[in-house]
Structure formats: C-alpha cells, structure tokens
Amino acid sequence: MSDPSPSIASPPDGQADLEPVRRWVREGVVDANDGIIATAGIVEGFVGAGATGTAVLIAAFSAMIAGGISVGGAKYSEAAAERDARMALIEAERRQLELSPAEEFAELVTLYEAKGLSASLAHEVAAELTERDALAAHVDAEYGLSMTDGRSPALLASVVAGFSFAAGAAIPLITVIVAPDAWRIPVTFIAIIVSLIITSLIVAVAGRLAVIRTILRTVAIGTSAMLLTLFVGSLFRP
C-alpha cells in the first residue's frame, strides 16, 4: 500500500493476496473435519449397536446429506447476518457524515491520535483520507471495515461449507462400503485418524498454527467422539 498512514498494518503484498485463499482453505477443511467426525461417530454408534451393513450405510449417507444441508444453512445465516450488520454500520456512518461532517472529521482526527499519531499528522492523514473517500476512512478507522471487503457472498459461502462437510462425511461413508463387517470398527478408526491427521496438517499450514498441537487436538476430538458413540451404541445392542 502506498498510503503513508500507519493506522492499518498491512502484510506484504504477496501474503495479502494469499490471505483470502488461506481463509477459504482453512474454513473449508474445518467444515470437512466436522463431516468426518460427525459421520464417523454415527457409524460407530450404529456398529456398536449391532446394526447391519445396510443400516449403517443408510445412517452414514443420511448424516452426510443432512449434515451438509445443516452446515450450509448455518453458514448462509451467519454470512448473511454479518453482511447485513456491516451494511447497517456503513449506512449509519453515511448518515452521520451527511448530518455533521465537521464533527465526524474531528472524530476521525481523534481516532488517529489515539492510534499514536501526533495531532498535526493525524489532522493531515484524516484530511487526505476524507478527500479521497470520507465514508471509507470512517468505517475503517471506527470499525475496521473495508468498503471493498473480499468476503464471499452468503450463498456461495453456504454452498462451499455444505460441500466441504459432505466431502468429509464421504470418508466414513466409503469406509462403510468397502470394509467387511468384521473389520468395520478398526478400519473406520484407522481411516478417520489418518484423514484427520491430513486435514489438521492443512488447517495448521493455512492458519499458521502449531502443526503437532493442531493434529493432536483434532485427532483427540475425533477419537473421543468415535469411542463415546461406540460405547453408547453398545448399550443398545440386543
């Protein structure tokens, strides 16, 4: 960025360009993890209860479809609510600028002073940004919002989330199809743990997180879910 104002700490251009991709990958893989763990838990619960292969297959497929729709719907509601709240803040700021531009300019100067600029530099920066785009300057300084926010539309976010969940759920579903009944429990455990290790590694790299800690945490959650549902299912075994 060529803007001399220190109010916005921007990463290097290359990293800034990659950040939306990292966010998409991270969120998509997290949704896939949810699909893996939730569906694997259902599979283990049915197997623990002594369900037949067909029943387990139907349960896994149902979990994949229902879970994908549920996650997609939740993501749509979240993204739509975030978008509406953002637009409401921008509209409120627009009205304030129309009603009292002088007071809003003084507030902008004060905000930059609070960020550490001297009074003269804060006034200079506020004047330059106001001349360029007063509304953008205010929503950035007051709320940390950008007028060109790169977040995905609500519908697209929901579709990606739903498909990501379903893709994760497909792993235990495929395991149910290919594993013999006698080996279904250990094969499912192995397939899920390997899958969670891979997805956790992707999340850690995309989110710049501690790799070992992320893998251990995710695998522990998945293993606990499968063991618990297996135990609960066994309580209902005829």
C-alpha positions as CSV (number, residue, x, y, z in Angstrom):
1,M,0.0,0.0,0.0
2,S,1.3,3.5,-0.8
3,D,-0.8,5.1,1.9
4,P,1.6,6.5,4.5
5,S,-0.9,6.2,7.3
6,P,0.3,3.7,10.0
7,S,-3.3,3.1,11.1
8,I,-3.5,0.0,9.0
9,A,-0.8,-2.6,9.4
10,S,-0.8,-4.5,6.1
11,P,1.1,-7.7,5.4
12,P,3.4,-7.9,2.4
13,D,1.6,-7.8,-0.9
14,G,2.2,-11.5,-1.6
15,Q,0.9,-12.6,1.7
16,A,-2.1,-10.2,1.5
17,D,-3.0,-11.8,-1.9
18,L,-2.9,-15.3,-0.4
19,E,-4.9,-14.5,2.7
20,P,-8.3,-14.9,1.1
21,V,-7.2,-18.3,-0.3
22,R,-5.8,-19.3,3.2
23,R,-9.2,-18.4,4.8
24,W,-11.1,-20.4,2.2
25,V,-8.9,-23.4,2.6
26,R,-9.0,-23.2,6.4
27,E,-12.7,-22.8,6.7
28,G,-13.4,-25.5,4.1
29,V,-11.2,-28.0,5.7
30,V,-12.6,-27.3,9.2
31,D,-16.1,-28.0,7.8
32,A,-14.7,-31.2,6.2
33,N,-13.4,-32.2,9.6
34,D,-16.8,-31.7,11.1
35,G,-18.2,-34.0,8.4
36,I,-15.6,-36.7,9.1
37,I,-16.1,-36.7,12.9
38,A,-19.9,-36.4,12.9
39,T,-20.4,-39.1,10.4
40,A,-17.8,-41.4,11.8
41,G,-19.4,-41.0,15.2
42,I,-22.8,-42.1,13.8
43,V,-21.2,-45.0,12.0
44,E,-19.5,-46.2,15.2
45,G,-22.7,-45.8,17.2
46,F,-24.7,-47.9,14.8
47,V,-21.9,-50.5,14.6
48,G,-21.7,-50.6,18.3
49,A,-25.5,-51.3,18.5
50,G,-25.0,-54.3,16.2
51,A,-26.6,-52.7,13.1
52,T,-26.3,-54.5,9.8
53,G,-24.2,-53.1,6.9
54,T,-27.3,-51.7,5.1
55,A,-28.5,-49.9,8.2
56,V,-25.0,-48.4,8.8
57,L,-24.7,-47.3,5.2
58,I,-28.1,-45.6,5.3
59,A,-27.2,-43.9,8.5
60,A,-23.9,-42.6,7.1
61,F,-25.4,-41.4,3.9
62,S,-28.2,-39.6,5.8
63,A,-25.7,-38.0,8.1
64,M,-23.7,-36.7,5.0
65,I,-26.8,-35.2,3.3
66,A,-28.5,-33.8,6.5
67,G,-25.2,-32.5,7.9
68,G,-24.2,-30.8,4.6
69,I,-27.5,-29.0,4.4
70,S,-27.4,-28.0,8.1
71,V,-23.8,-26.7,7.9
72,G,-24.6,-24.9,4.6
73,G,-27.7,-23.3,6.1
74,A,-25.9,-22.2,9.2
75,K,-23.1,-20.7,7.1
76,Y,-25.6,-18.8,5.0
77,S,-27.3,-17.4,8.0
78,E,-24.0,-16.4,9.6
79,A,-22.7,-14.8,6.4
80,A,-26.0,-13.0,5.7
81,A,-26.2,-11.7,9.2
82,E,-22.6,-10.5,9.0
83,R,-23.3,-8.8,5.7
84,D,-26.4,-7.1,7.0
85,A,-24.7,-5.8,10.1
86,R,-21.8,-4.5,8.0
87,M,-24.2,-2.7,5.7
88,A,-26.1,-1.3,8.6
89,L,-23.0,0.2,10.1
90,I,-21.9,1.7,6.8
91,E,-25.3,3.2,6.2
92,A,-25.4,4.7,9.8
93,E,-21.9,6.2,9.2
94,R,-23.1,7.6,5.9
95,R,-26.0,9.4,7.6
96,Q,-23.7,10.8,10.2
97,L,-21.4,12.2,7.6
98,E,-24.3,13.9,5.8
99,L,-25.7,15.4,9.0
100,S,-22.5,16.5,10.7
101,P,-19.4,16.3,8.5
102,A,-17.3,18.6,10.7
103,E,-18.0,16.6,13.9
104,E,-17.2,13.4,12.0
105,F,-13.9,14.8,10.7
106,A,-12.9,15.8,14.3
107,E,-13.8,12.3,15.4
108,L,-11.6,10.9,12.7
109,V,-8.7,13.0,13.8
110,T,-9.2,11.9,17.4
111,L,-9.2,8.3,16.3
112,Y,-5.8,8.7,14.5
113,E,-4.4,10.5,17.5
114,A,-5.5,7.5,19.7
115,K,-3.6,5.2,17.3
116,G,-0.4,7.1,18.2
117,L,-0.1,9.9,15.6
118,S,0.7,13.4,16.5
119,A,-2.1,16.0,16.3
120,S,-0.7,17.6,13.2
121,L,-0.1,14.3,11.4
122,A,-3.5,12.9,12.5
123,H,-5.1,16.0,11.0
124,E,-3.2,15.7,7.8
125,V,-4.0,12.0,7.4
126,A,-7.7,12.5,8.2
127,A,-7.9,15.3,5.7
128,E,-6.2,13.3,2.9
129,L,-8.3,10.2,3.5
130,T,-11.5,12.3,3.8
131,E,-10.8,14.0,0.5
132,R,-10.2,10.6,-1.1
133,D,-13.2,8.8,0.4
134,A,-14.7,10.0,3.7
135,L,-17.0,7.1,4.2
136,A,-14.3,4.5,3.7
137,A,-12.0,6.3,6.0
138,H,-14.6,6.4,8.8
139,V,-15.7,2.8,8.6
140,D,-12.1,1.7,8.5
141,A,-11.0,3.8,11.5
142,E,-14.1,3.2,13.6
143,Y,-15.0,-0.4,12.8
144,G,-12.0,-1.9,11.0
145,L,-14.2,-2.5,7.9
146,S,-13.3,-2.1,4.2
147,M,-15.6,-0.8,1.6
148,T,-14.2,-3.5,-0.7
149,D,-14.4,-6.3,1.8
150,G,-13.4,-9.5,0.0
151,R,-15.6,-11.9,1.9
152,S,-17.6,-14.3,-0.2
153,P,-21.4,-13.8,-0.8
154,A,-23.6,-15.6,1.7
155,L,-24.9,-18.1,-0.8
156,L,-21.5,-19.1,-2.1
157,A,-20.2,-19.5,1.4
158,S,-23.1,-21.8,2.3
159,V,-22.6,-24.0,-0.8
160,V,-18.8,-24.3,-0.1
161,A,-19.5,-25.2,3.5
162,G,-22.1,-27.8,2.7
163,F,-20.0,-29.5,0.1
164,S,-17.0,-29.4,2.4
165,F,-18.9,-31.1,5.1
166,A,-20.3,-33.7,2.6
167,A,-16.7,-34.3,1.3
168,G,-15.5,-35.1,4.8
169,A,-18.5,-37.2,5.6
170,A,-17.8,-39.2,2.4
171,I,-14.7,-40.7,4.0
172,P,-16.5,-42.8,6.7
173,L,-19.3,-43.5,4.2
174,I,-16.8,-45.0,1.7
175,T,-15.2,-46.9,4.6
176,V,-18.6,-48.4,5.4
177,I,-19.0,-49.6,1.8
178,V,-15.6,-51.2,1.4
179,A,-14.8,-52.5,4.9
180,P,-16.1,-56.1,5.8
181,D,-18.5,-56.2,8.7
182,A,-16.0,-57.9,11.0
183,W,-13.3,-55.3,10.3
184,R,-15.6,-52.2,10.2
185,I,-14.7,-50.8,13.6
186,P,-10.9,-50.9,13.3
187,V,-10.9,-49.9,9.6
188,T,-13.1,-46.9,10.3
189,F,-10.9,-45.8,13.2
190,I,-7.7,-46.0,11.1
191,A,-9.3,-44.3,8.1
192,I,-10.7,-41.5,10.2
193,I,-7.5,-40.9,12.2
194,V,-5.4,-40.8,9.0
195,S,-7.9,-38.4,7.4
196,L,-7.9,-36.1,10.5
197,I,-4.1,-36.0,10.5
198,I,-4.1,-34.9,6.9
199,T,-6.8,-32.3,7.3
200,S,-5.3,-31.0,10.5
201,L,-2.0,-30.5,8.8
202,I,-3.7,-28.5,6.0
203,V,-5.5,-26.3,8.6
204,A,-2.3,-25.7,10.5
205,V,-0.4,-24.7,7.5
206,A,-3.2,-22.5,6.1
207,G,-3.8,-20.9,9.5
208,R,-0.1,-20.7,10.5
209,L,-0.8,-22.8,13.6
210,A,1.3,-25.2,15.6
211,V,1.2,-28.4,13.5
212,I,1.6,-31.0,16.2
213,R,-0.7,-29.3,18.6
214,T,-3.4,-28.9,15.9
215,I,-3.1,-32.5,14.8
216,L,-3.2,-33.9,18.4
217,R,-6.2,-31.8,19.3
218,T,-8.2,-32.7,16.3
219,V,-7.4,-36.4,16.4
220,A,-8.2,-36.5,20.2
221,I,-11.6,-35.0,19.5
222,G,-12.4,-37.4,16.6
223,T,-11.2,-40.4,18.6
224,S,-13.2,-39.4,21.7
225,A,-16.3,-38.9,19.5
226,M,-16.0,-42.4,18.0
227,L,-15.2,-44.1,21.3
228,L,-18.1,-42.5,23.0
229,T,-20.7,-43.2,20.3
230,L,-19.4,-46.8,20.0
231,F,-19.9,-47.2,23.8
232,V,-23.4,-45.6,23.7
233,G,-24.3,-47.8,20.7
234,S,-23.2,-50.9,22.5
235,L,-25.7,-50.1,25.3
236,F,-28.5,-50.7,22.8
237,R,-27.1,-53.9,21.4
238,P,-29.7,-56.6,21.5
